[in-house]
Amino acid sequence: MRKIIAATFVSLDGVMQAPGGPEEDPVGGFEFGGWTFHYFDEVAGVAMEELFSKPFALLLGRRTYDIFAAYWPYQKDPIGDAFNPATKYVATHRPDSLTWENTQWLGEDIVAALRRLSQEDGPDLLIQGSGELIQTLLANGLIDEIRLMIFPLLLGKGKRLFNDSAMPAAFKLVKSQATTTGVIMATYERSGEIKVGSFATQEPSNAELERRKTWK
């Protein structure tokens, strides 16, 4: 079986749009493209090398695919060397325009395709960017692991990692580290259903019972 892993740069307020540069994705008037640049240090670099050191296939939404396909085939560096030969699975309505080497269309039913792929033998499926695709997979309980690099800044507006469509689920923290610039790197693995409880130690007061009536 293959894990589906979402590896994402995110601000404190949950924005993941255009971390790499000003021209990457200015859709919606986003003004802070390249917001991760000044926070990278040796610790973050080692973490990135580790992420791409094991065999993987890329899982991409169409907008991220277009950004990557216009950039990485023309780069000669460790990330380009890892991305270019990797299989790329892409969610798109325009499969005929997929030109990057080793790219495969996920088909009309993305969820069914990924359920099938995750049951096959092969390298893990690594999501980069692709916020809308991530939200679709979270809504269907298909992400096994979330690797976040949380940057110490607020971006205010922009495309966000999470919305209210996610299927409720518990995750456990399996690894964490901070960089010298204050970036928190945290890896979470799915760990079953959400368990609820209560800190209440006695029967509710009349005031509490009245408060609860306002919920209805």
FIKOLZA-1660 file (N, C-alpha, C; in steps of 0.1 Angstrom, whole numbers, plus 5000, padded with zeros to 4 digits):
% residues 216
   i   px   py   pz ch aa at
   1 5008 4988 5000  A  M  N
   1 5000 5000 5000  A  M CA
   1 5009 5013 5000  A  M  C
   2 5003 5023 4995  A  R  N
   2 5010 5036 4993  A  R CA
   2 5004 5046 5002  A  R  C
   3 5012 5054 5009  A  K  N
   3 5006 5065 5017  A  K CA
   3 5004 5078 5008  A  K  C
   4 4994 5085 5011  A  I  N
   4 4992 5098 5005  A  I CA
   4 4997 5109 5015  A  I  C
   5 5007 5116 5011  A  I  N
   5 5013 5126 5020  A  I CA
   5 5012 5140 5015  A  I  C
   6 5007 5149 5023  A  A  N
   6 5006 5163 5019  A  A CA
   6 5017 5171 5027  A  A  C
   7 5026 5176 5019  A  A  N
   7 5037 5184 5025  A  A CA
   7 5036 5198 5020  A  A  C
   8 5034 5207 5030  A  T  N
   8 5029 5220 5027  A  T CA
   8 5036 5231 5035  A  T  C
   9 5039 5242 5029  A  F  N
   9 5043 5255 5036  A  F CA
   9 5030 5262 5040  A  F  C
  10 5030 5267 5052  A  V  N
  10 5017 5274 5056  A  V CA
  10 5021 5285 5066  A  V  C
  11 5013 5296 5065  A  S  N
  11 5015 5307 5075  A  S CA
  11 5007 5304 5087  A  S  C
  12 5009 5312 5098  A  L  N
  12 5002 5310 5110  A  L CA
  12 4987 5310 5108  A  L  C
  13 4982 5318 5099  A  D  N
  13 4968 5319 5096  A  D CA
  13 4963 5310 5085  A  D  C
  14 4971 5301 5082  A  G  N
  14 4967 5290 5073  A  G CA
  14 4968 5292 5058  A  G  C
  15 4975 5303 5054  A  V  N
  15 4976 5306 5039  A  V CA
  15 4988 5298 5034  A  V  C
  16 4986 5292 5022  A  M  N
  16 4996 5284 5015  A  M CA
  16 4999 5289 5001  A  M  C
  17 4993 5300 4997  A  Q  N
  17 4995 5305 4984  A  Q CA
  17 5009 5311 4981  A  Q  C
  18 5014 5307 4969  A  A  N
  18 5026 5313 4964  A  A CA
  18 5038 5315 4973  A  A  C
  19 5043 5304 4979  A  P  N
  19 5054 5305 4988  A  P CA
  19 5067 5308 4981  A  P  C
  20 5068 5305 4968  A  G  N
  20 5081 5305 4962  A  G CA
  20 5086 5317 4955  A  G  C
  21 5076 5326 4951  A  G  N
  21 5081 5338 4944  A  G CA
  21 5069 5347 4941  A  G  C
  22 5072 5360 4938  A  P  N
  22 5061 5370 4935  A  P CA
  22 5052 5366 4923  A  P  C
  23 5058 5359 4913  A  E  N
  23 5050 5356 4901  A  E CA
  23 5044 5342 4901  A  E  C
  24 5046 5336 4912  A  E  N
  24 5041 5322 4912  A  E CA
  24 5026 5320 4911  A  E  C
  25 5019 5328 4919  A  D  N
  25 5004 5327 4919  A  D CA
  25 4998 5339 4925  A  D  C
  26 4997 5350 4917  A  P  N
  26 4991 5362 4922  A  P CA
  26 4976 5363 4921  A  P  C
  27 4969 5352 4918  A  V  N
  27 4955 5351 4917  A  V CA
  27 4948 5357 4929  A  V  C
  28 4937 5365 4927  A  G  N
  28 4930 5371 4938  A  G CA
  28 4937 5383 4943  A  G  C
  29 4947 5388 4936  A  G  N
  29 4954 5400 4941  A  G CA
  29 4964 5397 4952  A  G  C
  30 4969 5384 4953  A  F  N
  30 4978 5380 4964  A  F CA
  30 4991 5388 4962  A  F  C
  31 4996 5395 4973  A  E  N
  31 5007 5404 4972  A  E CA
  31 5020 5399 4978  A  E  C
  32 5020 5387 4984  A  F  N
  32 5031 5383 4992  A  F CA
  32 5038 5371 4987  A  F  C
  33 5038 5369 4973  A  G  N
  33 5044 5357 4968  A  G CA
  33 5059 5357 4971  A  G  C
  34 5064 5345 4975  A  G  N
  34 5078 5344 4980  A  G CA
  34 5079 5346 4995  A  G  C
  35 5069 5345 5002  A  W  N
  35 5069 5348 5017  A  W CA
  35 5078 5338 5025  A  W  C
  36 5082 5327 5020  A  T  N
  36 5090 5317 5027  A  T CA
  36 5105 5320 5026  A  T  C
  37 5109 5328 5016  A  F  N
  37 5123 5329 5012  A  F CA
  37 5132 5333 5023  A  F  C
  38 5129 5343 5031  A  H  N
  38 5139 5347 5041  A  H CA
  38 5139 5339 5054  A  H  C
  39 5131 5328 5054  A  Y  N
  39 5130 5320 5066  A  Y CA
  39 5138 5307 5064  A  Y  C
  40 5143 5304 5052  A  F  N
  40 5150 5292 5050  A  F CA
  40 5164 5292 5056  A  F  C
  41 5168 5281 5063  A  D  N
  41 5181 5280 5068  A  D CA
  41 5186 5266 5066  A  D  C
  42 5198 5262 5072  A  E  N
  42 5203 5249 5069  A  E CA
  42 5194 5238 5075  A  E  C
  43 5188 5241 5086  A  V  N
  43 5179 5231 5092  A  V CA
  43 5167 5227 5082  A  V  C
  44 5161 5238 5077  A  A  N
  44 5150 5236 5067  A  A CA
  44 5155 5229 5055  A  A  C
  45 5167 5232 5050  A  G  N
  45 5173 5226 5038  A  G CA
  45 5175 5211 5040  A  G  C
  46 5180 5207 5052  A  V  N
  46 5181 5193 5055  A  V CA
  46 5168 5186 5055  A  V  C
  47 5158 5192 5061  A  A  N
  47 5144 5186 5061  A  A CA
  47 5139 5184 5047  A  A  C
  48 5141 5194 5038  A  M  N
  48 5137 5193 5024  A  M CA
  48 5144 5181 5017  A  M  C
  49 5157 5180 5019  A  E  N
  49 5165 5169 5013  A  E CA
  49 5159 5156 5018  A  E  C
  50 5156 5155 5031  A  E  N
  50 5150 5142 5036  A  E CA
  50 5137 5139 5030  A  E  C
  51 5128 5149 5028  A  L  N
  51 5115 5147 5021  A  L CA
  51 5117 5141 5008  A  L  C
  52 5126 5145 5000  A  F  N
  52 5128 5140 4986  A  F CA
  52 5138 5129 4985  A  F  C
  53 5143 5124 4996  A  S  N
  53 5154 5114 4995  A  S CA
  53 5149 5100 4992  A  S  C
  54 5136 5098 4995  A  K  N
  54 5130 5084 4993  A  K CA
  54 5122 5085 4980  A  K  C
  55 5120 5073 4974  A  P  N
  55 5112 5073 4961  A  P CA
  55 5098 5078 4964  A  P  C
  56 5093 5086 4954  A  F  N
  56 5079 5092 4956  A  F CA
  56 5074 5094 4942  A  F  C
  57 5060 5095 4941  A  A  N
  57 5053 5100 4929  A  A CA
  57 5047 5113 4934  A  A  C
  58 5046 5123 4925  A  L  N
  58 5040 5135 4928  A  L CA
  58 5025 5135 4925  A  L  C
  59 5017 5141 4934  A  L  N
  59 5003 5142 4932  A  L CA
  59 4999 5157 4932  A  L  C
  60 4994 5161 4921  A  L  N
  60 4993 5176 4918  A  L CA
  60 4979 5180 4913  A  L  C
  61 4975 5191 4918  A  G  N
  61 4964 5198 4912  A  G CA
  61 4968 5205 4899  A  G  C
  62 4959 5210 4891  A  R  N
  62 4963 5215 4878  A  R CA
  62 4971 5228 4879  A  R  C
  63 4967 5237 4888  A  R  N
  63 4974 5250 4889  A  R CA
  63 4989 5247 4893  A  R  C
  64 4991 5239 4903  A  T  N
  64 5004 5236 4908  A  T CA
  64 5012 5228 4897  A  T  C
  65 5006 5219 4890  A  Y  N
  65 5012 5213 4879  A  Y CA
  65 5017 5223 4868  A  Y  C
  66 5009 5232 4865  A  D  N
  66 5013 5242 4855  A  D CA
  66 5025 5250 4859  A  D  C
  67 5025 5254 4872  A  I  N
  67 5036 5262 4878  A  I CA
  67 5049 5253 4878  A  I  C
  68 5048 5241 4882  A  F  N
  68 5060 5232 4882  A  F CA
  68 5065 5228 4868  A  F  C
  69 5055 5226 4859  A  A  N
  69 5059 5221 4846  A  A CA
  69 5066 5232 4838  A  A  C
  70 5064 5245 4842  A  A  N
  70 5070 5256 4835  A  A CA
  70 5084 5260 4842  A  A  C
  71 5087 5253 4853  A  Y  N
  71 5099 5256 4860  A  Y CA
  71 5109 5244 4862  A  Y  C
  72 5104 5233 4867  A  W  N
  72 5114 5223 4871  A  W CA
  72 5121 5216 4860  A  W  C
  73 5115 5214 4848  A  P  N
  73 5122 5208 4837  A  P CA
  73 5134 5215 4833  A  P  C
  74 5135 5228 4836  A  Y  N
  74 5146 5236 4832  A  Y CA
  74 5157 5239 4843  A  Y  C
  75 5155 5232 4854  A  Q  N
  75 5164 5234 4866  A  Q CA
  75 5173 5222 4867  A  Q  C
  76 5186 5224 4870  A  K  N
  76 5195 5214 4873  A  K CA
  76 5200 5215 4888  A  K  C
  77 5192 5210 4896  A  D  N
  77 5194 5210 4911  A  D CA
  77 5188 5197 4917  A  D  C
  78 5190 5195 4930  A  P  N
  78 5185 5182 4936  A  P CA
  78 5170 5181 4935  A  P  C
  79 5163 5192 4937  A  I  N
  79 5148 5190 4936  A  I CA
  79 5144 5188 4922  A  I  C
  80 5149 5195 4912  A  G  N
  80 5146 5192 4898  A  G CA
  80 5150 5178 4895  A  G  C
  81 5161 5173 4900  A  D  N
  81 5166 5159 4897  A  D CA
  81 5156 5149 4902  A  D  C
  82 5149 5153 4913  A  A  N
  82 5140 5143 4919  A  A CA
  82 5126 5144 4913  A  A  C
  83 5122 5157 4909  A  F  N
  83 5108 5159 4904  A  F CA
  83 5107 5154 4889  A  F  C
  84 5117 5157 4881  A  N  N
  84 5116 5154 4867  A  N CA
  84 5114 5139 4863  A  N  C
  85 5121 5130 4869  A  P  N
  85 5119 5116 4866  A  P CA
  85 5107 5109 4873  A  P  C
  86 5102 5116 4884  A  A  N
  86 5091 5110 4891  A  A CA
  86 5078 5110 4883  A  A  C
  87 5070 5100 4886  A  T  N
  87 5057 5100 4880  A  T CA
  87 5048 5111 4886  A  T  C
  88 5041 5118 4877  A  K  N
  88 5033 5129 4882  A  K CA
  88 5018 5125 4879  A  K  C
  89 5010 5124 4889  A  Y  N
  89 4996 5122 4888  A  Y CA
  89 4989 5135 4890  A  Y  C
  90 4980 5139 4880  A  V  N
  90 4975 5152 4879  A  V CA
  90 4960 5152 4879  A  V  C
  91 4953 5160 4887  A  A  N
  91 4939 5162 4886  A  A CA
  91 4936 5174 4877  A  A  C
  92 4930 5171 4866  A  T  N
  92 4927 5182 4856  A  T CA
  92 4915 5178 4847  A  T  C
  93 4909 5188 4841  A  H  N
  93 4899 5186 4831  A  H CA
  93 4905 5188 4817  A  H  C
  94 4918 5190 4816  A  R  N
  94 4924 5192 4803  A  R CA
  94 4936 5182 4802  A  R  C
  95 4933 5169 4801  A  P  N
  95 4944 5159 4801  A  P CA
  95 4953 5160 4789  A  P  C
  96 4948 5164 4778  A  D  N
  96 4955 5165 4765  A  D CA
  96 4967 5175 4766  A  D  C
  97 4967 5184 4775  A  S  N
  97 4977 5194 4776  A  S CA
  97 4988 5191 4787  A  S  C
  98 4988 5179 4791  A  L  N
  98 4998 5175 4801  A  L CA
  98 5011 5170 4793  A  L  C
  99 5021 5179 4794  A  T  N
  99 5033 5176 4786  A  T CA
  99 5046 5173 4793  A  T  C
 100 5046 5175 4806  A  W  N
 100 5058 5172 4814  A  W CA
 100 5060 5157 4814  A  W  C
 101 5072 5153 4813  A  E  N
 101 5076 5139 4812  A  E CA
 101 5070 5131 4824  A  E  C
 102 5066 5119 4821  A  N  N
 102 5061 5109 4832  A  N CA
 102 5049 5114 4839  A  N  C
 103 5040 5122 4831  A  T  N
 103 5028 5127 4837  A  T CA
 103 5016 5118 4834  A  T  C
 104 5007 5115 4843  A  Q  N
 104 4996 5107 4841  A  Q CA
 104 4983 5114 4846  A  Q  C
 105 4972 5113 4839  A  W  N
 105 4960 5119 4842  A  W CA
 105 4953 5110 4853  A  W  C
 106 4947 5116 4863  A  L  N
 106 4940 5109 4873  A  L CA
 106 4926 5104 4868  A  L  C
 107 4921 5110 4857  A  G  N
 107 4908 5106 4852  A  G CA
 107 4897 5115 4858  A  G  C
 108 4885 5112 4854  A  E  N
 108 4873 5120 4858  A  E CA
 108 4870 5118 4872  A  E  C
 109 4872 5107 4878  A  D  N
 109 4869 5104 4892  A  D CA
 109 4882 5104 4900  A  D  C
 110 4886 5115 4905  A  I  N
 110 4898 5117 4912  A  I CA
 110 4899 5108 4925  A  I  C
 111 4888 5108 4933  A  V  N
 111 4887 5101 4945  A  V CA
 111 4889 5086 4943  A  V  C
 112 4881 5081 4933  A  A  N
 112 4882 5067 4930  A  A CA
 112 4896 5063 4925  A  A  C
 113 4902 5071 4917  A  A  N
 113 4916 5068 4912  A  A CA
 113 4926 5068 4923  A  A  C
 114 4924 5077 4933  A  L  N
 114 4934 5077 4944  A  L CA
 114 4931 5066 4954  A  L  C
 115 4919 5062 4955  A  R  N
 115 4916 5050 4964  A  R CA
 115 4923 5038 4958  A  R  C
 116 4922 5037 4945  A  R  N
 116 4929 5025 4938  A  R CA
 116 4944 5026 4939  A  R  C
 117 4950 5038 4936  A  L  N
 117 4964 5040 4936  A  L CA
 117 4970 5037 4950  A  L  C
 118 4963 5041 4960  A  S  N
 118 4968 5040 4974  A  S CA
 118 4968 5025 4978  A  S  C
 119 4961 5016 4971  A  Q  N
 119 4961 5002 4975  A  Q CA
 119 4971 4995 4967  A  Q  C
 120 4977 5001 4957  A  E  N
 120 4988 4994 4949  A  E CA
 120 5001 4995 4955  A  E  C
 121 5010 4986 4950  A  D  N
 121 5024 4987 4954  A  D CA
 121 5031 4999 4947  A  D  C
 122 5040 5005 4953  A  G  N
 122 5047 5016 4946  A  G CA
 122 5051 5027 4956  A  G  C
 123 5058 5037 4952  A  P  N
 123 5063 5048 4961  A  P CA
 123 5051 5056 4966  A  P  C
 124 5053 5062 4977  A  D  N
 124 5042 5071 4983  A  D CA
 124 5039 5082 4974  A  D  C
 125 5027 5087 4975  A  L  N
 125 5021 5098 4967  A  L CA
 125 5023 5111 4975  A  L  C
 126 5031 5120 4970  A  L  N
 126 5035 5132 4977  A  L CA
 126 5028 5144 4970  A  L  C
 127 5020 5151 4978  A  I  N
 127 5013 5163 4973  A  I CA
 127 5022 5175 4976  A  I  C
 128 5024 5183 4966  A  Q  N
 128 5031 5196 4967  A  Q CA
 128 5021 5207 4963  A  Q  C
 129 5020 5218 4971  A  G  N
 129 5010 5228 4967  A  G CA
 129 4996 5222 4966  A  G  C
 130 4989 5226 4956  A  S  N
 130 4976 5219 4952  A  S CA
 130 4966 5220 4963  A  S  C
 131 4963 5232 4968  A  G  N
 131 4954 5234 4979  A  G CA
 131 4940 5228 4977  A  G  C
 132 4934 5230 4965  A  E  N
 132 4921 5225 4962  A  E CA
 132 4920 5210 4962  A  E  C
 133 4931 5204 4957  A  L  N
 133 4932 5189 4957  A  L CA
 133 4933 5184 4971  A  L  C
 134 4941 5191 4979  A  I  N
 134 4942 5187 4993  A  I CA
 134 4929 5187 5000  A  I  C
 135 4921 5198 4998  A  Q  N
 135 4908 5199 5004  A  Q CA
 135 4898 5188 5000  A  Q  C
 136 4899 5184 4987  A  T  N
 136 4891 5173 4982  A  T CA
 136 4895 5160 4989  A  T  C
 137 4908 5158 4991  A  L  N
 137 4912 5145 4997  A  L CA
 137 4909 5145 5012  A  L  C
 138 4910 5157 5019  A  L  N
 138 4906 5157 5033  A  L CA
 138 4891 5155 5035  A  L  C
 139 4883 5159 5025  A  A  N
 139 4869 5157 5026  A  A CA
 139 4865 5143 5025  A  A  C
 140 4874 5135 5018  A  N  N
 140 4872 5121 5016  A  N CA
 140 4881 5112 5025  A  N  C
 141 4888 5117 5034  A  G  N
 141 4896 5109 5043  A  G CA
 141 4907 5102 5037  A  G  C
 142 4914 5108 5027  A  L  N
 142 4924 5101 5019  A  L CA
 142 4938 5106 5022  A  L  C
 143 4940 5115 5030  A  I  N
 143 4954 5119 5034  A  I CA
 143 4959 5112 5046  A  I  C
 144 4969 5104 5045  A  D  N
 144 4975 5096 5056  A  D CA
 144 4984 5104 5064  A  D  C
 145 4991 5113 5059  A  E  N
 145 5002 5120 5066  A  E CA
 145 5002 5135 5062  A  E  C
 146 5004 5144 5071  A  I  N
 146 5005 5158 5068  A  I CA
 146 5018 5163 5074  A  I  C
 147 5026 5169 5065  A  R  N
 147 5039 5174 5069  A  R CA
 147 5039 5190 5067  A  R  C
 148 5039 5197 5078  A  L  N
 148 5037 5211 5077  A  L CA
 148 5050 5218 5080  A  L  C
 149 5053 5229 5073  A  M  N
 149 5063 5238 5077  A  M CA
 149 5056 5251 5080  A  M  C
 150 5055 5255 5093  A  I  N
 150 5046 5266 5097  A  I CA
 150 5055 5278 5099  A  I  C
 151 5053 5288 5091  A  F  N
 151 5061 5300 5091  A  F CA
 151 5055 5311 5100  A  F  C
 152 5064 5318 5108  A  P  N
 152 5059 5327 5118  A  P CA
 152 5055 5341 5112  A  P  C
 153 5044 5341 5104  A  L  N
 153 5039 5353 5099  A  L CA
 153 5024 5351 5096  A  L  C
 154 5017 5363 5095  A  L  N
 154 5003 5363 5091  A  L CA
 154 5002 5370 5078  A  L  C
 155 4995 5363 5069  A  L  N
 155 4994 5368 5055  A  L CA
 155 4980 5375 5052  A  L  C
 156 4971 5373 5061  A  G  N
 156 4958 5380 5060  A  G CA
 156 4948 5374 5051  A  G  C
 157 4952 5374 5038  A  K  N
 157 4943 5367 5028  A  K CA
 157 4951 5359 5019  A  K  C
 158 4944 5350 5012  A  G  N
 158 4951 5341 5003  A  G CA
 158 4944 5327 5004  A  G  C
 159 4949 5318 4995  A  K  N
 159 4944 5305 4995  A  K CA
 159 4948 5297 5007  A  K  C
 160 4939 5291 5014  A  R  N
 160 4941 5285 5027  A  R CA
 160 4942 5269 5026  A  R  C
 161 4950 5264 5035  A  L  N
 161 4952 5249 5035  A  L CA
 161 4939 5242 5039  A  L  C
 162 4932 5246 5049  A  F  N
 162 4921 5239 5054  A  F CA
 162 4908 5247 5052  A  F  C
 163 4897 5241 5050  A  N  N
 163 4884 5247 5050  A  N CA
 163 4875 5238 5058  A  N  C
 164 4862 5241 5059  A  D  N
 164 4853 5233 5067  A  D CA
 164 4847 5221 5061  A  D  C
 165 4853 5217 5049  A  S  N
 165 4848 5204 5043  A  S CA
 165 4856 5192 5047  A  S  C
 166 4866 5193 5055  A  A  N
 166 4874 5182 5059  A  A CA
 166 4866 5171 5067  A  A  C
 167 4868 5159 5064  A  M  N
 167 4862 5148 5072  A  M CA
 167 4869 5148 5085  A  M  C
 168 4861 5148 5096  A  P  N
 168 4867 5148 5110  A  P CA
 168 4876 5136 5112  A  P  C
 169 4888 5138 5117  A  A  N
 169 4897 5127 5120  A  A CA
 169 4907 5132 5130  A  A  C
 170 4913 5122 5137  A  A  N
 170 4924 5125 5146  A  A CA
 170 4937 5123 5140  A  A  C
 171 4947 5131 5143  A  F  N
 171 4961 5128 5138  A  F CA
 171 4970 5129 5151  A  F  C
 172 4981 5122 5149  A  K  N
 172 4991 5122 5160  A  K CA
 172 5004 5128 5155  A  K  C
 173 5011 5136 5164  A  L  N
 173 5024 5142 5160  A  L CA
 173 5034 5132 5162  A  L  C
 174 5042 5129 5151  A  V  N
 174 5052 5119 5151  A  V CA
 174 5066 5125 5150  A  V  C
 175 5067 5137 5146  A  K  N
 175 5080 5144 5145  A  K CA
 175 5078 5159 5145  A  K  C
 176 5087 5166 5152  A  S  N
 176 5087 5180 5152  A  S CA
 176 5101 5186 5154  A  S  C
 177 5103 5198 5148  A  Q  N
 177 5116 5205 5149  A  Q CA
 177 5114 5219 5146  A  Q  C
 178 5122 5228 5151  A  A  N
 178 5121 5242 5148  A  A CA
 178 5134 5246 5142  A  A  C
 179 5133 5255 5132  A  T  N
 179 5145 5261 5125  A  T CA
 179 5150 5273 5133  A  T  C
 180 5162 5278 5129  A  T  N
 180 5168 5289 5136  A  T CA
 180 5160 5302 5133  A  T  C
 181 5151 5302 5123  A  T  N
 181 5143 5313 5120  A  T CA
 181 5129 5313 5125  A  T  C
 182 5126 5303 5133  A  G  N
 182 5113 5302 5139  A  G CA
 182 5103 5294 5131  A  G  C
 183 5107 5287 5121  A  V  N
 183 5097 5278 5114  A  V CA
 183 5096 5265 5121  A  V  C
 184 5083 5261 5124  A  I  N
 184 5081 5248 5130  A  I CA
 184 5078 5238 5120  A  I  C
 185 5085 5227 5120  A  M  N
 185 5083 5216 5110  A  M CA
 185 5076 5204 5118  A  M  C
 186 5064 5201 5114  A  A  N
 186 5057 5190 5122  A  A CA
 186 5051 5180 5112  A  A  C
 187 5052 5168 5116  A  T  N
 187 5047 5157 5108  A  T CA
 187 5036 5150 5116  A  T  C
 188 5024 5149 5110  A  Y  N
 188 5012 5143 5116  A  Y CA
 188 5008 5131 5108  A  Y  C
 189 5005 5120 5115  A  E  N
 189 4999 5108 5109  A  E CA
 189 4985 5105 5114  A  E  C
 190 4977 5101 5105  A  R  N
 190 4963 5098 5108  A  R CA
 190 4962 5087 5119  A  R  C
 191 4953 5090 5129  A  S  N
 191 4953 5080 5141  A  S CA
 191 4938 5077 5145  A  S  C
 192 4929 5076 5135  A  G  N
 192 4916 5071 5139  A  G CA
 192 4906 5082 5141  A  G  C
 193 4895 5079 5148  A  E  N
 193 4884 5088 5150  A  E CA
 193 4887 5098 5161  A  E  C
 194 4879 5109 5161  A  I  N
 194 4880 5119 5172  A  I CA
 194 4873 5114 5184  A  I  C
 195 4880 5115 5196  A  K  N
 195 4874 5111 5208  A  K CA
 195 4871 5124 5216  A  K  C
 196 4859 5125 5221  A  V  N
 196 4854 5137 5229  A  V CA
 196 4853 5133 5243  A  V  C
 197 4853 5143 5252  A  G  N
 197 4851 5142 5266  A  G CA
 197 4845 5155 5272  A  G  C
 198 4846 5156 5285  A  S  N
 198 4840 5168 5291  A  S CA
 198 4848 5171 5304  A  S  C
 199 4851 5184 5306  A  F  N
 199 4858 5188 5319  A  F CA
 199 4848 5191 5330  A  F  C
 200 4835 5190 5327  A  A  N
 200 4825 5193 5337  A  A CA
 200 4826 5183 5348  A  A  C
 201 4825 5187 5361  A  T  N
 201 4827 5179 5372  A  T CA
 201 4814 5177 5380  A  T  C
 202 4803 5184 5376  A  Q  N
 202 4791 5183 5384  A  Q CA
 202 4779 5186 5374  A  Q  C
 203 4767 5184 5379  A  E  N
 203 4755 5186 5371  A  E CA
 203 4755 5201 5367  A  E  C
 204 4750 5204 5355  A  P  N
 204 4749 5218 5350  A  P CA
 204 4740 5226 5359  A  P  C
 205 4744 5239 5361  A  S  N
 205 4736 5249 5368  A  S CA
 205 4724 5253 5360  A  S  C
 206 4715 5259 5367  A  N  N
 206 4703 5264 5359  A  N CA
 206 4707 5275 5349  A  N  C
 207 4718 5283 5352  A  A  N
 207 4723 5292 5342  A  A CA
 207 4728 5286 5330  A  A  C
 208 4735 5274 5332  A  E  N
 208 4741 5267 5321  A  E CA
 208 4730 5261 5313  A  E  C
 209 4719 5255 5319  A  L  N
 209 4708 5250 5312  A  L CA
 209 4701 5260 5303  A  L  C
 210 4700 5272 5309  A  E  N
 210 4694 5283 5301  A  E CA
 210 4703 5287 5289  A  E  C
 211 4716 5287 5292  A  R  N
 211 4725 5291 5281  A  R CA
 211 4724 5281 5269  A  R  C
 212 4722 5268 5272  A  R  N
 212 4721 5258 5262  A  R CA
 212 4709 5260 5253  A  R  C
 213 4699 5266 5259  A  K  N
 213 4686 5268 5251  A  K CA
 213 4689 5278 5240  A  K  C
 214 4699 5286 5241  A  T  N
 214 4702 5296 5231  A  T CA
 214 4708 5289 5218  A  T  C
 215 4713 5277 5219  A  W  N
 215 4718 5270 5208  A  W CA
 215 4708 5267 5197  A  W  C
 216 4696 5265 5202  A  K  N
 216 4685 5260 5193  A  K CA
 216 4680 5271 5184  A  K  C
% end
